[in-house]
Amino acid sequence: MKFRSGLLCLVIVFTLALHLSFIPAYAGDRPGPVEFRILATKKTSTMQKEMSEAAAAGFKFAAVMGGETAFGGSEAVVVMSRQAGSEAAGNLEYRLLATSKTSTMQKEMQEAADAGFEYRGQTVFSSAFGGDEVCVIMERPAGQTTGTNEYKLLGTSKTSTLQKELAGVGEQGFTLVGLTVGQTAFGGNELIAILKRPR
């Protein structure tokens, strides 16, 4: 438990460090300080509500990870960020999708994409009610209602199978946007790849 908690914290710190490394090196080009907000919950419905509240305060999605935390047990942890002092209302909307079946996730992702949402991140975690689930975060500019991308999910327990399936969809113009490894209810330990292509 302590090892997994420490690993989760290490991944979050590394992700934030990577994010900050893209700030320009010249002081004259640097934006101001960055503020972060950490959200953690066992329920994806709660997370979507909290992300919407943070987005309304000008925060934007930065990273997500699912796993065992020291005090919360198995949780989804989301990091959001904004420029310090920027308290203007944000113009982004978020939708969280969670399911234990990759086929269901592909359907729900496509419905969200058709409504203007785009993939931003994914993880696998044990939710309070759904057991082991795949969680996907999607984002759109406020007011946007149409999308232009098609999504495909691949789930397999074998890397050799994933190689073959990726080669097939790659020939169709799909590009990889996300990959997680986790135990889902129907596939056991699965590699879950998310891909997209323009319509």
Secondary structure, DSSP 8 states (H G I E B T S, - for coil): -HHHHHHHHHHHHHHHHHHHTTS-SSGGG----EEEEEEEES-HHHHHHHHHHHHHTT-EEEEEEEEEETTTEEEEEEEEEEETT--S---EEEEEEEES-HHHHHHHHHHHHHTT-EEEEEEEEEETTTEEEEEEEEEEETT-----EEEEEEEES-HHHHHHHHHHHHTTT-EEEEEEEEEETTTEEEEEEEEEEE-
